Amino acid sequence: MTSRESHYDIAIIGAGILGASIAYFLSSVTNSKIMLIEQEKGVALHTSSRNTGKVHAPFLYDPIKKKFFAKAASLGYDMWKEYCRLKSLPFVQDGVIEVATSEDSLGRLNKYMLWGEANGLINGKDFWLLDKNQVKEVEPNVTCLSAILCERDASVNFGAITQHLIEDSCAFGCEVLLGNRLKGIFQANNERNIRLLVTDGIEEYSVTTQFLINSAGGNAVDIAHSLGIANKYTDFHFRGEYWQAPPEYHDLTNRSIYSVPKFPEYPFLDPHWIVRIDGRREVGPNAVPVFGPYAYNWITNAKNFIPKLTESIRSPGIPRILFDKKFLTLLGHEVQSSLSKTVMINRVKEFLPMLNATSFQKKGTSGVRSSLISPDGKFVPDTMVIKNDYSISILNYNSPGATGALPIGAAIVFELLHSGIVIKNEIKEKQFEKKSIWDIQKVSDEMRLSDLG
């Protein structure tokens, strides 16, 4: 290990869209010495870019069981719209339709309408419940029994947005360390700081910090365990795969079409028809179990098998979930959709019958979702924010994670200000070129982090 030692007031792990949002707000209100550490040589290379690019409408989220996600999605729409306008980034309000293709799913649509109103959507202005004939009027090629049309849904490029947040954070005074992986966390000698062992792949060195923010996405649970928190929780990784539609299908719909999930208690989404910001149309995702957060291919997946198996043996939740017959049955269906293109496309043919599986020749970009498993073997429905004297960890940060990153980032930074971990710099806050475009206290009051964590 080299003798390169550096000290910071705050260290943030993970330069995805959440870490970038936290860095943005934190560096805009304080002169604290902040370091953002990212293992990759670029930012937002994983989930923050490997997603559908949707600013999701909040009617999909239970305002009680998923109140953190619901509130963040509700606030995120206007915040991303404003930020994209300021940075001249594309923000396309293209809307979404959620379809019910069976009698069993009709009740779910009615529940979504109630959730949407509870989460701030206005019935008749932002979203509507349509019968099958009304659906045909807006999307003639869609077949269903009923649907929700929501206009407050948009397409963006979250990877490009993250890059701009990082640039703003650097302009505000944050330091960004790319291509450096966290290897270990230790108590510093004076017991008031923690020491991070970091490697750039060639040499190792130490970074000490008074406070650590763990926003590492797929690695967040492992880092939390290193901090001695959430030890009885573990994560289960699912790779979502897509097929790109050929050009002759690009005019099939004007909007993305989502279908009501048949088993919402599990992290399995019935595949959707996705309209992306760059004009691509895709079918997906499924949810194929993998052994690591970056297992985009089977070679990487195989390398993660032994470490994940060892971790699973120590976790009380994994054995319990593997005895869940319904879960295992659904898991088998997801694997089948990965092995068979026809199985995947036929799911979407339920509401887009014009699709022909043989026309799909190119796979889309896959991404990995890391779901948190509780000690009793249940999937944790909401984000968990766990804070102790020297760290804060954001766990189970899944979809609509990108949609909610700005409001959650603001709420976390306000919590650090409120608890005295960082000190607001009044002069800096008044400098236009070094301030955020939002009042973090106002955003935090909306998020009510103390109630949601």
Sequence and secondary structure as in RCSB ss.txt:
>XXXX:A:sequence
MTSRESHYDIAIIGAGILGASIAYFLSSVTNSKIMLIEQEKGVALHTSSRNTGKVHAPFLYDPIKKKFFAKAASL
GYDMWKEYCRLKSLPFVQDGVIEVATSEDSLGRLNKYMLWGEANGLINGKDFWLLDKNQVKEVEPNVTCLSAILC
ERDASVNFGAITQHLIEDSCAFGCEVLLGNRLKGIFQANNERNIRLLVTDGIEEYSVTTQFLINSAGGNAVDIAH
SLGIANKYTDFHFRGEYWQAPPEYHDLTNRSIYSVPKFPEYPFLDPHWIVRIDGRREVGPNAVPVFGPYAYNWIT
NAKNFIPKLTESIRSPGIPRILFDKKFLTLLGHEVQSSLSKTVMINRVKEFLPMLNATSFQKKGTSGVRSSLISP
DGKFVPDTMVIKNDYSISILNYNSPGATGALPIGAAIVFELLHSGIVIKNEIKEKQFEKKSIWDIQKVSDEMRLS
DLG
>XXXX:A:secstr
    EEEEEEEEE  SHHHHHHHHHHHHH    EEEE SSSSSS STTTSS  EE  GGGS TTTTHHHHHHHHH
HHHHHHHHHHHHT   B   EEEEE SGGGHHHHHHHHHHHHHTT  BTTTEEEEEHHHHHHH TT   SEEEEE
SS EE  HHHHHHHHHHHHHHHT EEE S EEEEEEE TTSSSEEEEEE SS EEEEEEEEEEE  GGGHHHHHH
HTT STT EEEEEEE  EE  GGGTTS SSEEEE  S TTTT    EEEE TTS EEEE   EEESSTT  SHHH
HHHTHHHHHHHHHH SHHHHHTT HHHHHHHHHHHHHHH HHHHHHHHTTT TT  GGG  EE   EEEEEEE T
TS B  S EEEE SSEEEEES  SSHHHHHHHHHHHHHHHHHHTTSS   HHHHH GGGS SS HHHHHHHH HH
HH 
